[in-house]
């Protein structure tokens, strides 16, 4: 992603918002809740762009080969994924002893009109290529347990479930996730 292109950053934020926003329990409040969530996604994206060095963070995008096929905003971005090198202690304790950090794949999203065309697989492959460029040999990601297509994609590409959040989280308004890892 071109970090200096505000329109491209906004398009990624819109894609992530559309993909990850959970509707508010009261429909009348959903519009406001969505706006707050979008502001949070934008704020987090701006922090990542500003404070993460390029050798520890990459935001990769996918664009159509024919930009004329994009309608609406005119943006060429139809999907994206983030890769970063991090060392969160709660995840490190689940990895091999002595592991100081790991590559984390996050926020993978493909615009609805472009799904089921291989975009997610291409993004995952690009993220894994970034991991290899950083001389790392494992990647970790979270995925919602109810996102069957994504779970199947990750399993097909060699990811294994390391941790399964309790389904009881759903009763608290939070979708349970799997923590998955691939080593090579």
Helices and strands as residue ranges (DSSP letters): H 6-20, H 27-51, E 57-63, G 67-69, E 77-86, H 89-92, E 102-110, G 112-114, H 119-133, E 138-144, H 148-156, E 160-164, G 167-172, E 177-183
